[in-house]
Amino acid sequence: QGVVTLGIGTADDDTEEIELPFNFSWFSTTLTSVVVSSNGQLNMDGSRDDNCCTADKVAKISPYTGDRIAFAQEDLNPSRSGSVYFLDRGSSVVISFEGVPFFIKH
């Protein structure tokens, strides 16, 4: 148990699979891991897709095929600053994006 800084905190458009400390029921599937995207999503289907970049883009995809929780669904860039943390609380987990800016094209 404890806080772990995820590797996606150093890259843009990246993913990292994390093992859960418990079995997680997701509709009719039991998950033991999820994939965290640097763009603010949890992929529940094992996909390593970073799902860049906005909810508007994802909403236009038809048919929608991914199982995910999109808590930000933006083009975030943790390679510029900030960190992504994973906290194992035993019977729950916390994934925290702290100080992670939006990607800005120059």
Helices and strands as residue ranges (DSSP letters): E 2-5, G 7-10, E 15-26, E 29-37, E 41-43, H 55-59, E 68-70, E 83-88, E 93-98
